[in-house]
């Protein structure tokens, strides 16, 4: 950590290099940069700590509901995770049925 003496030395050097008129502008830009950095890091930490709480987009919800309806799965009172699981099971069962049909025709 920097002590107060180091901070005063850095400010004196900045004053000599940039002049007294530029220091407020530099401080303002530095403040904005720190604010943006904090906002971005908070967003990243929230996304990493709670990825399951993020909601799915409405396009994804509609697509899953449409697929379930086409496969004859009722969508009422079910979560998207339940629907996707049922869709996967239904597709798996249909694939197995097709394989059995092809095997019986060939064999």
C-alpha positions as CSV (number, residue, x, y, z in Angstrom):
1,X,0.0,0.0,0.0
2,X,1.1,3.5,-0.7
3,X,1.7,5.8,2.2
4,X,0.8,9.5,2.3
5,X,4.4,10.5,1.4
6,X,4.4,8.4,-1.7
7,X,1.1,9.8,-2.8
8,X,2.3,13.4,-2.3
9,X,5.4,12.6,-4.3
10,X,3.4,11.1,-7.2
11,X,1.0,14.1,-7.2
12,X,4.0,16.5,-7.3
13,X,5.5,14.7,-10.3
14,X,2.1,14.7,-12.0
15,X,1.7,18.5,-11.3
16,X,5.1,19.1,-12.9
17,X,4.5,16.9,-15.9
18,X,0.9,17.8,-16.8
19,X,0.5,21.2,-15.2
20,X,-2.3,22.5,-12.8
21,X,-5.0,22.8,-15.5
22,X,-4.8,19.1,-16.6
23,X,-4.8,17.5,-13.2
24,X,-8.6,17.8,-12.6
25,X,-9.3,16.3,-16.0
26,X,-6.9,13.4,-15.3
27,X,-8.5,12.8,-11.9
28,X,-12.0,12.9,-13.5
29,X,-11.0,10.3,-16.2
30,X,-9.3,8.2,-13.6
31,X,-12.5,8.2,-11.5
32,X,-14.6,7.2,-14.5
33,X,-12.2,4.3,-15.2
34,X,-12.3,3.0,-11.7
35,X,-16.1,3.2,-11.7
36,X,-16.4,1.3,-14.9
37,X,-13.9,-1.3,-13.6
38,X,-15.9,-1.8,-10.4
39,X,-19.2,-2.1,-12.4
40,X,-17.7,-4.7,-14.7
41,X,-16.1,-6.7,-11.9
42,X,-19.3,-6.8,-10.0
43,X,-21.2,-8.1,-13.0
44,X,-18.6,-10.8,-13.6
45,X,-18.6,-11.9,-10.0
46,X,-22.5,-12.0,-9.9
47,X,-22.4,-14.1,-13.1
48,X,-19.9,-16.5,-11.6
49,X,-21.6,-16.9,-8.3
50,X,-25.1,-17.4,-9.5
51,X,-25.3,-18.7,-13.1
52,X,-28.4,-20.8,-12.3
53,X,-30.4,-17.8,-11.4
54,X,-30.1,-16.2,-14.8
55,X,-33.3,-16.3,-16.7
56,X,-33.4,-17.8,-20.2
57,X,-34.4,-15.6,-23.1
58,X,-38.0,-15.6,-24.3
59,X,-36.9,-17.0,-27.7
60,X,-35.4,-20.0,-26.0
61,X,-38.6,-20.5,-23.9
62,X,-40.8,-20.3,-27.0
63,X,-38.6,-22.7,-28.9
64,X,-38.6,-25.3,-26.1
65,X,-42.4,-25.0,-25.8
66,X,-42.9,-25.4,-29.5
67,X,-40.7,-28.5,-29.7
68,X,-42.6,-30.0,-26.7
69,X,-45.9,-29.3,-28.3
70,X,-44.8,-30.9,-31.6
71,X,-43.7,-34.0,-29.7
72,X,-47.0,-34.2,-27.8
73,X,-45.7,-33.2,-24.4
74,X,-47.9,-31.1,-22.2
75,X,-46.2,-27.9,-21.1
76,X,-48.5,-26.7,-18.4
77,X,-47.1,-26.4,-14.9
78,X,-43.6,-27.5,-16.0
79,X,-40.3,-25.7,-15.8
80,X,-38.0,-25.4,-18.8
81,X,-35.6,-27.9,-17.3
82,X,-38.4,-30.4,-16.9
83,X,-39.5,-29.8,-20.5
84,X,-36.0,-30.2,-21.9
85,X,-35.6,-33.4,-20.0
86,X,-38.9,-34.8,-21.3
87,X,-37.9,-33.7,-24.9
88,X,-34.6,-35.5,-24.6
89,X,-36.3,-38.7,-23.3
90,X,-38.9,-38.6,-26.0
91,X,-36.3,-38.2,-28.7
92,X,-34.2,-41.0,-27.3
93,X,-37.2,-43.3,-27.2
94,X,-38.1,-42.4,-30.9
95,X,-34.5,-43.1,-31.9
96,X,-34.6,-46.5,-30.2
97,X,-37.8,-47.3,-31.9
98,X,-36.4,-46.4,-35.3
99,X,-33.3,-48.6,-34.7
100,X,-35.5,-51.5,-33.7
101,X,-37.6,-51.1,-36.8
102,X,-34.6,-51.0,-39.1
103,X,-33.0,-54.0,-37.3
104,X,-36.2,-56.1,-37.7
105,X,-36.5,-55.2,-41.4
106,X,-32.9,-56.0,-42.1
107,X,-32.7,-59.1,-39.9
